[in-house]
């Protein structure tokens, strides 16, 4: 029995040495596969029991940094593009549903998210198809973000400086919203979903002047009351927002300082912003 095993190992060794050379780490160079070493395994599949045994064996196993580098070196460029066994293929709807259920409710650790973020730095995403955009639009329609999600979004944009658009980007945005490309095309006046009976055309009262705004900014220590951004770190003075959206209600408790970016957010979902800045200030 022992002699047969030795012969098998010798045959396998000869096959590998004849088929490939060793790399700088002393391992066999990339390119050989088990199908060449064990021709009988070509086209076969492992049973569920064997897969489970392999899974149990590898569970909890941690590779050293050196071992990870070797694996990375061995696989680099080997299974990308047309070399991938999945090239040109697509998951079935059944498989997609299984993947969705596996990942549903799964929360990534802070370390994992950090690694994903670092890996995507400088990565350019391919252009999205019209079908993909339609799916994203339907999935997002009617969705309301929580107060915490909005705050995180504002903070992230401020850190990245993405509130400052390049002239080229501004031009593209302008072109995409011109004429019939604008989703609000033809929906003006009482036809608009945001129509409030013409309230936006009402003038501000005489009391709502520069002196009053200055007092509100001083009260709020020249800081945006949503994102915490200081006026000295912005390119313009802080806006003064009417919490209940009534331009004639100029009580101190109904006025709040906001940076231009956060003030733009208050144009949507008014109920949310009324509740957010309400309470004692708007008593």
C-alpha positions in Angstrom: 0.0 0.0 0.0 2.8 2.4 0.9 4.6 1.6 -2.4 1.5 2.5 -4.4 1.2 5.9 -2.6 4.8 6.7 -3.3 4.3 5.8 -7.0 1.3 8.1 -7.1 3.2 11.0 -5.6 6.1 10.4 -8.0 3.7 10.5 -11.0 2.0 13.7 -9.7 5.4 15.3 -9.1 6.6 14.4 -12.6 3.4 15.8 -14.1 3.8 19.1 -12.2 7.5 19.5 -12.9 7.0 18.6 -16.6 4.1 21.1 -16.9 5.4 24.1 -14.9 8.4 25.7 -13.3 8.8 27.0 -9.8 8.3 30.7 -8.9 10.4 33.0 -6.8 8.9 31.6 -3.6 9.9 28.1 -4.5 6.3 27.1 -5.4 5.0 25.8 -8.7 4.4 28.7 -11.1 0.9 29.9 -11.8 -0.8 28.0 -14.5 -1.1 24.4 -13.3 -4.4 23.0 -12.0 -5.7 19.9 -10.3 -7.3 18.9 -13.6 -3.9 18.4 -15.1 -2.5 16.6 -12.1 -5.7 14.5 -11.6 -7.3 14.1 -15.1 -10.1 12.0 -13.6 -11.3 15.0 -11.6 -11.9 17.0 -14.7 -15.7 17.9 -15.0 -16.5 16.3 -11.6 -18.1 18.0 -8.6 -17.4 17.6 -4.9 -20.3 16.1 -2.9 -22.0 18.2 -0.2 -20.5 16.1 2.5 -16.9 16.7 1.2 -17.6 20.4 0.9 -18.9 20.5 4.5 -15.7 18.7 5.7 -13.5 21.2 3.8 -15.6 24.1 5.3 -15.2 22.7 8.8 -11.5 22.2 8.4 -10.9 25.8 7.2 -13.3 27.5 9.6 -11.6 29.9 11.9 -8.3 29.4 10.1 -6.2 32.6 9.9 -3.4 33.0 7.4 -0.2 34.9 8.2 0.6 38.1 6.2 3.4 36.2 4.4 0.9 33.5 3.3 -1.6 36.0 2.1 1.1 37.7 0.0 1.9 34.4 -1.6 -1.8 33.7 -2.4 -2.2 37.2 -3.8 0.9 36.7 -6.0 -0.3 33.3 -7.2 -3.7 34.5 -8.2 -2.8 38.0 -9.6 -4.3 38.3 -13.1 -5.1 34.6 -13.3 -8.9 34.8 -13.1 -9.7 38.2 -14.4 -11.6 39.1 -17.6 -11.8 36.3 -20.2 -9.6 34.1 -18.0 -12.4 33.9 -15.4 -14.5 30.7 -15.6 -17.6 32.9 -15.0 -16.8 35.3 -17.9 -19.9 36.0 -20.0 -22.2 34.1 -17.6 -24.8 35.4 -15.3 -26.4 34.3 -12.0 -29.9 32.9 -12.3 -32.8 34.6 -10.4 -32.8 31.7 -8.0 -29.1 32.1 -7.2 -29.5 35.9 -6.8 -32.4 35.3 -4.3 -30.2 32.9 -2.3 -27.3 35.4 -2.2 -29.7 38.2 -1.2 -31.1 36.1 1.7 -27.6 35.2 2.9 -26.5 38.9 3.0 -29.8 40.3 4.3 -29.3 41.9 7.8 -25.5 41.2 7.7 -23.5 44.1 9.2 -19.9 44.5 8.2 -17.4 45.3 10.8 -15.7 48.7 11.0 -12.4 47.1 9.9 -14.0 45.5 6.9 -15.7 48.7 5.8 -12.3 50.5 6.2 -10.6 47.9 4.0 -13.3 48.2 1.3 -13.1 51.9 1.4 -9.3 51.9 0.9 -9.5 49.3 -1.9 -12.0 51.6 -3.8 -9.9 54.8 -3.6 -9.1 56.0 -7.1 -11.4 53.3 -8.7 -13.5 54.6 -11.6 -16.9 53.0 -11.8 -18.1 51.9 -15.3 -21.1 53.9 -16.7 -24.5 52.6 -15.5 -26.9 51.2 -18.1 -30.4 52.8 -18.4 -32.0 49.6 -17.1 -29.8 49.7 -14.0 -30.7 53.4 -13.4 -34.4 52.5 -13.7 -34.1 49.7 -11.1 -32.3 52.0 -8.7 -34.9 54.7 -9.2 -37.8 52.3 -8.4 -35.9 50.9 -5.4 -35.3 54.4 -4.0 -38.8 55.9 -4.8 -40.7 56.8 -1.6 -37.8 55.9 0.6 -37.3 58.3 3.5 -33.9 58.6 5.2 -33.6 58.7 8.9 -32.2 61.8 10.8 -29.0 59.9 11.4 -28.5 58.9 7.8 -29.0 62.5 6.6 -26.5 63.8 9.2 -23.9 61.2 8.1 -24.4 62.1 4.5 -23.8 65.7 5.2 -20.7 65.0 7.3 -19.3 62.7 4.6 -19.8 65.2 1.8 -18.2 68.0 3.9 -15.1 65.8 4.6 -14.7 65.0 0.9 -15.4 68.5 -0.2 -18.0 67.2 -2.6 -20.3 70.2 -2.1 -17.8 72.1 -4.3 -18.4 71.1 -7.9 -16.0 71.7 -10.8 -17.1 73.9 -13.6 -17.3 70.9 -15.9 -19.5 69.1 -13.5 -21.8 72.1 -13.1 -22.1 72.3 -16.9 -23.1 68.7 -17.1 -25.7 69.1 -14.3 -27.1 72.2 -16.1 -27.4 70.3 -19.5 -29.0 67.3 -17.9 -31.7 69.5 -16.3 -32.6 71.6 -19.3 -35.9 71.4 -21.1 -37.7 68.1 -21.2 -34.8 66.4 -19.5 -35.9 68.0 -16.3 -38.2 65.7 -14.2 -40.2 68.8 -13.3 -40.9 69.7 -17.0 -44.4 71.1 -17.3 -45.1 70.7 -13.5 -45.2 74.3 -12.5 -47.6 76.2 -10.3 -50.4 74.2 -8.9 -49.3 71.2 -11.0 -46.1 70.8 -9.0 -46.1 68.2 -6.2 -44.5 70.8 -3.9 -47.2 73.4 -4.5 -48.2 75.2 -1.2 -50.7 77.6 -2.5 -48.1 80.2 -3.6 -46.4 80.7 -0.2 -43.0 81.0 -1.8 -44.1 84.2 -3.5 -44.9 85.9 -0.3 -42.4 88.6 0.6 -40.4 88.5 3.9 -41.6 90.9 6.5 -39.7 94.2 7.2 -38.4 92.8 10.6 -36.5 90.0 8.8 -33.5 92.2 8.0 -29.7 92.1 8.3 -29.7 93.1 11.9 -32.1 90.3 13.0 -30.1 87.7 11.0 -26.9 89.0 12.6 -28.5 88.5 16.1 -29.5 84.9 15.2 -26.0 84.1 14.0 -24.5 85.5 17.1 -26.9 83.5 19.3 -25.9 80.3 17.4 -22.2 81.3 17.7 -21.9 81.5 13.9 -22.3 77.7 13.6 -24.6 75.7 11.5 -27.2 74.1 13.8 -27.3 70.9 11.8 -23.8 69.9 10.7 -21.9 72.1 13.1 -19.9 73.9 10.4 -18.5 77.3 11.4 -19.2 80.3 9.2 -15.5 81.2 8.9 -15.0 77.8 7.2 -17.6 78.5 4.5 -17.5 80.8 1.5 -20.5 82.8 2.5 -22.5 83.9 5.6 -24.8 81.4 7.3 -28.4 81.4 6.1 -31.3 82.1 8.6 -34.1 79.5 8.3 -37.7 79.8 9.4 -38.4 76.6 11.2 -42.2 76.6 10.5 -41.7 78.0 7.0 -43.8 81.0 7.8 -41.8 84.0 6.5 -43.7 86.4 8.7 -43.0 84.5 12.0 -39.7 86.1 13.0 -39.6 85.0 16.6 -36.1 84.1 17.8 -37.4 80.6 18.6 -38.6 80.2 15.0 -35.2 81.1 13.4 -32.1 79.0 13.1 -28.7 79.4 11.5 -27.8 77.0 8.7 -25.0 76.7 6.2 -26.0 76.9 2.5 -25.7 73.1 2.0 -27.9 72.3 5.0 -30.4 75.1 4.1 -30.9 73.5 0.7 -31.9 70.2 2.4 -34.8 71.9 4.2 -36.5 72.5 0.9 -37.6 68.8 1.0 -39.5 66.8 3.6 -40.7 69.8 5.5 -42.4 67.7 8.2 -39.1 66.1 9.1 -37.3 69.5 9.4 -40.1 71.1 11.4 -39.8 68.2 13.9 -36.0 68.3 13.9 -35.7 72.0 14.7 -38.9 72.2 16.7 -39.4 71.6 20.4 -38.3 74.3 22.8 -37.0 76.6 20.0 -40.4 76.8 18.3 -42.6 76.7 21.3 
